[in-house]
Amino acid sequence: MLITSNADQDIQIIKLSNPPTLTSATYNASNGALVITGTNLPANSAATNDIDISKLTLTGEGSSTYTLTSDDVELTSSTEFSLNLNAADQLQLAGLLNKNGTSSGGGTTYNIAAAEDWAPGADASTDIADLTGNAITVSNVAAPTLSSATYNNSTGVLTLSGSNLPAHPGSSNDIDVSKLTITGGSGSTYTLTTGDVELTSATAVSITLNSTDQSNLDSLLNKNGTASSQGTTYNIAAADDWAPGADSSTDIADLTGNAITVSNVVATEDLLLYLQSKLKKTQVTASLTLAADTLSQSIRSNLNSKGISLASKVLELTQSLPEKQTEANLNLKLATVAPNLNLAGSNGERSKDKKFLYYNIDDQGALSSFNYNPITRTGARLYDTDGDGLGDLVSVAHRDGQTGDLDGKSNGSLSLKTTAATIDLNPVFSGQDNGLLTLADPTDSTTAAALNLQASLSSSSNAANAIGYIILSAEEAADADTILKDLDQLKQRAVSLFSSLEASDVTLHDAFRFSRSLQLLNGQSIRFFSTADSILSDLTSLSDSRFSWLDHTINSDGSLAVSGNNNIAFSLSQQDTDPGLAALIAQQQHIAASLDFSAFTEGQTVSGTLYTAREASFDSLTGFYRTVDSQGRVLAADGSLIAPGEAGYTKAALLDSNRVTALDNLSVDDNKTKDADVSLTEFCCLAPFAKVNDNTFFAFDAANADGLSHFQALGDNLFGLEDTLGGGDLDYDDFILGFNFKALTT
């Protein structure tokens, strides 16, 4: 205080004040206590406002700065004030003030700067900014550590817990994710590739993993809890420098003892299936997951509202196919994928109303029908192999890149996700003006359930007739007239039912049954046709007199009577039970005359009776050879595959290794019949051949010199031979052989 006076003046008192300054600070990193010392620190009127904390900026690692956000405080004296920093400030300072002492790990001298007006009680007209020379002494800095982690398999979010986690100046760079390695599975490790992230606190950080990381962790973090299905304890290891905000001169690697708790892993169980690999069976491992974990609640609720009972499990498989193999049949017990589905009624017998459904599941979890389609030759069929009337075996036909292969590419690999279901339906036939027959439940014509039918020949004409059909979906109804008048479409879409023999001049065994099993889907329409002494591919016009559409009558019991020119007729009726073992073996006979044993495995024996008959002048020796698929490809001596029509087919087909000893050198005298017991331990397709004079004939047209198929399916597992090069009379009764297989007992 300065006092002045003059003789002629009053005394004048002038108040002089020194501006406030900072001198230094201390920071306790363990509790966030910042104590600042200075001089001439003025109080301000009112409470908790002596120091404007938002005016204080700290400098640390890399000369980066951070301005505090904690609340304003009161002075403790004219030379000191202190505050406990909020969590946000502590987090940011952990990366700046990252080493005990007065400088950072990188050598930056710590400083606290006070901007203008940092002390509101000071003279407002005076600039009190104090920006340099204010050292900070830091204590109790601790290295960052991890303690544990959680991983949500459904969202891909990995959450780390730890202590002393430091922020790092900049954005999305607090944690270097590439330094994190996860252990799981059978002890395998995987280092993450997701981009770096920001901390959410000094004790936690959440990382949403990219799709690559999520996919790679599927096999490591494969079970809920803290250990894998193989028993390995989950761990996350952090290599040195995983937290860039920490002191770079200190090794902060944290490699062990960091448990991961995994949730929302869909429970899986392994399922061993057999895949045809040339003439061998290869075991492949599929996975079964719970449908409740795989399909959304909305999808399951929607199915339930329609009366659809969904299987409790979902089958998944990704598998490479053997070289040059484009198709595969997978066969599994219905009880394996659908232990909750019951096909029986209250009396324990097959419920005639309960219909079978099979679904594809795409990557988004949406369902689409995957019951068998004879045009694409893909999809599922249900068979009763033990003869109790209840379907027990699901045979699923897959083709590379076709419907059912989720990757949609012809790339030598199958990727599938499927499940089964049932629904109660009461379908009936109804006739359309264009000659189509529609089979549908009157109250639900859209649920594509499998409807099992049997066609039985009741009379024949004086010509040999090939009988076939075309199927149209409900969506094609508007274009039906156009489709039915288009020979090219008919040839592309027609399905062979069976061939009928001439009504006379034929020798038959009493055991021959001219019947075929077939399947429609609820809501589909069908129309039958026949060609006399020819096949559809021979025709150039639907006006050809050899072609005719067949007529039908719906009987009072709901069955059909189908008839055509020259007395040809057959019945068609719905079946209350599932198709049996004979239908399973005959499942590919709409493609070519062959026996399909691909559903069986080594050690399974199928027994039955072989019936033969002959009406021919030429002697023939008939046998069967093994093919790797329904297209007739065979395994050559060098291990390569040869298709019908390719060079060397006949030689390869008739190798001793391909011929079926139990079905070799079959013959019978002219106008005679014969029967014999057979036992077959086979697990691929068996196709017939016949040696007649100097010719060898096959069921596959491309394999024959005249380009004609010399065997036709006359019924399920009933084949007829045409023994003349060029087709002769095309009667296919020169040698007839039929099988009656017994139901499996195991």
Secondary structure, DSSP 8 states (H G I E B T S, - for coil): -EEE--TTS--EEE------EEEEEEEETTTTEEEEEEES----SSSS-SB-GGGEEEE-GGG-EEE--S--B--SBTTEEEEE--HHHHHHHHHHS-SSBSB-TT--B-EEEE-TTSSTTS-TTS---B-SS-EEEEE-----EEEEEEEETTTTEEEEEEES----SSSS-SB-GGGEEEEETTTEEEE--S--B--SSSSEEEEE--HHHHHHHTTTS-SSBSB-TTS-B-EEEE-TTSSTTS-TTS---B-SS-EEEEE----EEEEEEEEEETTEEEEEEEEEEEHHHHS-HHHHHHHHHTT-EE-SEEEEEEEE--TT--EEEEEEEHHHH-TT---B-TTSSB-TTEEEEEEEE-TTS-EEE-B-BTTTTBEEEEEBSSSSSS--EEEEEEETTSTT-TT-S-SSEEEEEEEEEEEE---EEEE-TTS-EEEEBTTBS-S--EEEEEEEEEE--SS-EEEEEEEE-GGGGGGHHHHHT-HHHHHHH-EEEEEE--SSS----TT---EEEEEEETT-EEEEEEEESS-GGG-S-TT-TTEEE-EEEE-TTS-EEEE-GGG-EEEEEE-SS--BHHHHHTTTTTTSS-EE-TT--TT--EEEEEEEEE--SS-EEEEEEEESSTT--EE-TTS-EE-TTSTTHHHHHTSTTTB-GGG-SB---TT-EEEEEEEE---SEEEEEEEETTEEEESSGGGSTTS--SEEEEETTEEEE--STT-TT----SEEEEEEE-----
